[in-house]
Amino acid sequence: MAGGKKKATMSAVALVALVALLVAAAGAAGLCGVDQSAVDACRSYCTVGSTEARPSQACCSAVARADFGCLCSYKGFLKSYNNIDPNRAMQIPANCGMKTVSCK
């Protein structure tokens, strides 16, 4: 019984964190310099199962000022956000000729 309560509490905390992330991303400046237009421009490359070799030029332009180091903190939430593949999302800098980031 205690395990179920702990699991429910952890799920609630994760849900609150995800909602906070989505609210922050909806803001004008977005989360870590990524706003909804950047998410939309990069969605086809970042969706789980995508076979696109590279992100589009529109995606690269949309995330040119993004702070991918900051996004490392949210990498675990990306899959929950509209089926985004966090590994592909974090490959965008390297594939767009930007400074690469290594999330530890």
Secondary structure, DSSP 8 states (H G I E B T S, - for coil): -HHHHHHHHHHHHHHHHHHHHHHHHHSSS-BTTB-HHHHHHHHHHHBTT---SS--HHHHHHTTT--HHHHGGGGGGGGGTTTB-HHHHHHHHHHTTS------
